[in-house]
């Protein structure tokens, strides 16, 4: 087993090898080269300068990329820590997301109101902010976490009217303090204590997502509304698990572990009930070598799958 960082292709790796992808500057397309992998995405923890805050989410699944329509996927920490289908970042092409935690709110005397935990099918709710003037106690409520099919609502305000900003697809509701965490659907921002914005509750956490595992309801435009690609990617993913608040990383990252090598392109025969893979070999004068079947498309030779 060997350990690698930020590889652009998995070609040539062996079973048990581990690749870690970190940081926004390393967002890049990755050629999965038909390997079967275990993938773990770790969402971002939100905290202040005193390490007060909340953990991000975790999304883990088995990915047999030989079943995918294409081998290029894109890792990024935008829109939650996620893996996208294709060679660039697109909210509507995310196949897995680990939701980020909501940001902390701010109060008098440097009080902090932590945001909701990130991840899970529903992100955590932000912490309420309270204020007492000696006679009355007011409460600004934390933003709700993102959901499987819609963003988390903004927390209700205390003395002032209205509420914090709601989360949207991929994005948390934004405010000066107490913003919602990004995720599959973002969390809402925390409520505001007064019109001067001097006290804010914590934001809600962003929800997590794994294609075919957490929801089969997708927004219009998801995967370009290509049902064949959605079906193929769903079939390539198994054993998906979302865990709320499991990531203490403030940056977010992805870990890929090789489970199986790419399948070989081999001929098949019918045994009376099913098609079974077999092998063709040739003798090179000293040893037998395995052969792979290919076809010519008029300009290049391509693998026969």
N, C-alpha and C positions, 0 to 999 in steps of 0.2 A: 504494500500500500504506500502511495506517495501523496503528498499534499501540494496543492498548487493555488495560485491566486490570480483571478481575473483573466482566465484563458479565453481566447476568442473562438476556439474549437476544441471539442472533446476527442477528436480523432487521434488514435494511437494510445489512448488511456486504457488502463486495465481495471478489472473488477476490484473494488475496494478503494480506488483512488478517490480523493476528496478535493473539490475545488471550492474556494470561498470567493464570493463577489462582494465588494464593499464600495460604498461611497458614490456620490452623485457624479464625481469626475470620472468614474469608471463605468458609467452607464454605457452599454455597448451591445451590439448584436452578438449572439453566441450560436455557433453551429453545433447542434447536439449530435449530429452524425449517426442517428438511429440507435443511440445507446438507450438502455433502460436505466433510470436513475431514481434515487430518492432525493426529493427537493424539499428544503425547509427555508421559508422566508421569515425573517424577523423584523417586525415593525419597530417604529421609532418611539423611544421613551421621551416624554416631554418633562423638562424640569427647569427650575430657576438656578441662580448662581449658588444656592445652598443645597443643591441636590434634592430639593423637595419636588415631588412630581409623581407621575404615574407611568406604568409600563405599557409598552406597545404589545401588539398581538403576534401570534405565530400561526403560520399556515404550512402544513406538511402533507405531502402526497407522493405517490409513486407515479412516475411518468415514463411510459413506454413510447419513446419518440418515433420508433419505427412505424407506428400507426398514425402519426401526424401527417397532415397534407404537405408540410414543408419542414425543413430542419432548422430554420432560422427563428430564434426567439430573442427577445430584448429584455435585459434586466435594468431596472431603474428604481430610484427611491421617490419618484414623482407619483402622485395619485395613490399614496400608500406605498409601501415597499412591495414591488410587484414584478411579475414576469408577463411580458406581452408576446403575442403571436406576431411574427414579422420582424423586420430589420430596423424598426424605429419605434419611438414611444407614441402610443395612441390609447387614450382612456378606454375606447370602445373595443380594443383588442387585448385587454388584460385577461389572462387565463387563471391567474391566482394572485391574491392580494393578502398581505398581512397588515391590518389596520394600525394606524398610528394613534397614540394616546392624545387626548385633548390637552390643551395648554392650561397652565395654572391661572387662576384669577388673582386679583390684587386687592388688598384692603389697607385700612389705616394701620400704623405701627408695624409696617412691613409684613403684615399677615398675608399668607398665601392660601389659596383655595384650590387644591389639586384638580386637574381635569379627570375625565373618565378614562378607564382602562381601554386600550385599543384592542381591536380584533374580536374574535368570536363572530357568530352570525349576527349579533347585535352588540354594538360598542357600549361601553360603560357610560353612565350618567355623571356629569361633572358635579363637584362639591358645591353646595349652597354657600352663599356669603350672607352673613347676618350683621346687623348694626343696631345698637341700642343707644338712644340719646338720654337715657335715664328715666324715660317715661314710656317709650314705645320701642318695640323691636321690629325692624323691617328685615325682610328676607328677599334676596335675589337668587333665583334658582339656577342650578347648573344646567348646561345644555344636554339634550338627550343624545344618546349614541346613534350612529348610523344603523340602518336596518338592511335586510336582504334586498329590498326592492324600493327603498326611498331613504332620503337623508334624515338625520336627526333634527328635531325642532329646536329652535333657540329657547333658552331658559326664560321664564317670565321675570319681569323686572320687579324691583321693590317699590320705591316711591314713585318712579316715573312710569309712564304708560308704555305699552308695547312689549317687545321681547327681543332676545338676541337673534342673530341671523341663522337661518336654517342651513343645514348641510345639503350639498347637492351630489350628483353623480361624480365620485372621485375626490371631491373637495369638501373640506370642513368649512362651516360658517366662520367668517373672519371678523375680528374686532381688535382693539388695541391690546387688550389682555383677554384671556379666556377663550381663544379661538378653538373651534372644533378640530379634531384630528382628521387628516385625509384617510381615505380607505375606499373600499368598493363603493359605499356611500358614506359621505363625510358626516361627522357629528356636528350638532348645532353649537353656536357660541353661547357662553354663559350670560345670564341676565345682568343688567346694570342696576346698581343701587339707586343712583340719582342721575339727573340730566347732565351733571358735570363729569360723569363717567369715573367718579373717584373710587367706586368699589364695584368689582366685577366677580361673578361666580366663575367656576371652572367650566371649560368647554367639554362637550361630549366626545367620546372616542369614535374613531372611524371603524366601520365594520370590515370583517374579512370576507374572503371569497375564494372558492375553488370551483372551476367550471364542472358542472354536472354533479357536484357533491353537495353544495350548500343551497343552491336554488336553480331552478330550470326556467325562471322568469328573467328575461333579459330585456334591457331597454331597446327601443327602436334604434337601429343602426349598429347594434352589437355585431361584431365580425362582418360588418358590411351587409348584415341580414343574409349571409350565406349559410343556409341550413346544413349544407354538406360539410363545410368546415367545422361548424359547431358540433355536429355529430361525430366527426372523426376525432376532434380534440377531446370530446367527452369520453370516447372509447379508449383514448390513450391514457386517461387519468384514472387512478384507482386509489382506494384507502385514504381519501382526503379527510383531514382533521383540522379544525380551527380551534385555537386556544386563546381565550381572552387574557391579556395581561401577562403573557409568558416571556416577553422580551425586555431586557434591561438595557439594550443597546440604544444610545442616543443618536446613532448614525443610521442604523438599519442595514441589513446585509442578507445574503443568500448563501446557503451551503448545498452543494450538489455532490452526492455520493454515487459512484458507478456501481450498479447492481448486476448488469449483464451486458455483454458485448453485442454489437449490432448483429442481427440475423444474417446468415449467408444466403445469397441467391442461389437456390438449388432446384433441380427438377423434382417433380412429385409424381407419385403413382397412386392409383386408386386400389385400395385393398378390399373393396366390396362394400364398404360403408363410409369411408372417409379418404381424403387425399393425404398422403404421408410424404414428408420430405425425405429425399434420398440424396446421394452424392455421385457426381461424376468425377473421375480422376484420370490423370494421364501419367505415363511413366517417362521421366526425363532422362533415363539412362542409368540412374542410380536409386531414385526414390519415386514414390507415387505422390503427385501434387493434386490438390483439390482444384476444381474448375468452377468458375462462376458464369452464369448465363447473362448475356447482355443483348441488347438489340440496337440497331442503327436507325436513327430517326431521320436520316437524310443528310445530317451534318456532323453529328457526334454519336459515340457509343454511350448508351445509358444502361443503368442497372435494371434488370428484369425482376420486378417484385410481385 
